[in-house]
Structures are given as structure tokens and as C-alpha cells.
Amino acid sequence: MTEENNQPAELQPSVVALKTGEKLITILQEAFEGEGEERKGICLIMNFPYELSLSSAPNPENPERDLQVKFSKWCPYAIESQYRIPYDVIMTVATPDPGLAQAYRAKIEANQASTPEQAAAGFENTPNWQQQQQLVQQAIADASVPTVTPEVV
């Protein structure tokens, strides 16, 4: 057990900065191959990764707290909650702010508590899902319009 929140070390979230510029909060594990002295790390495993972003939240009473951290599912198009990533895509790993770590744990606990049907039913009300549906409809409409290829005469 670690001292912070009496959580096992493997359940402590990490902030991960990828070389792509994305900043994630996730529970990291390492995948190994072999045993004993032959044991070799092959990649990292991200469990429940969420992308972090900052948004402006004007606070006239306390201007030092005018930013708000938001997190959204890292790969919203997939149903998996675990992803293997190579070491070389990671720029750095850090310990999150305790408040962010607590909010993250509450988020993944709430998601794990819901059934797949409940989770799927909630997607229709999210802006991401609505935007995806608009893009799908636009792609269908674009596909029905015949493309014209100009010919050089």
C-alpha cells in the first residue's frame, strides 16, 4: 500500500505526456516477456486513459483559480479500457495533483459500476456522440453525390 489514500501503487493514476502532445491521466502497468533474469519489459499498458485539457473558468473571487481541468475518454471510438503502447511514444510520466487523482478515480469507479447498456444509453446525450452522428450523416450524404473527375482534352 502507498501512503496516499491507502491505495495500492498499481491503482495510483499517472499523468502521461505523449510525444504527440496529448496529456493523459491513466493507471499505468508494464508488460513483460520472459522470467527471472531473462524478464524484459515490452511495453506499457494504459488502463482507463483520459485525455486532459484546460478550459477557462473565470473566477473573479479567486483569479488564481481561473482554469479548470477537464478529462475525456482518450479513445472514445473504442470499447476497450486498456491499451498497450510502446515506450517510445511517451515523453514523460508524472504524479497527478491529489484532487485530480481523486476525481479520476471517482470517474472510473462510476463507469465500472454502470452496466454496458447504461453506459451505451448515456452516449446519446454527449456532445461527442452527437458530433460523430453529424459527421456520419455528412459522410453518407457526401457518398451519395457522384464525384466528377475532370478530363484533360
Secondary structure, DSSP 8 states (H G I E B T S, - for coil): --SGGG--GGGS-EEEEETTS-EEEEEEEEEEESSGGG-EEEEEEEEEEEEEEEEE---TT-GGG-EEEEEEESSTT---SEEEE-GGGEEEEE---HHHHHHHHHHHHHHHHS-HHHHHHHHTTSHHHHHHHHHHHHHHHHHHS--------
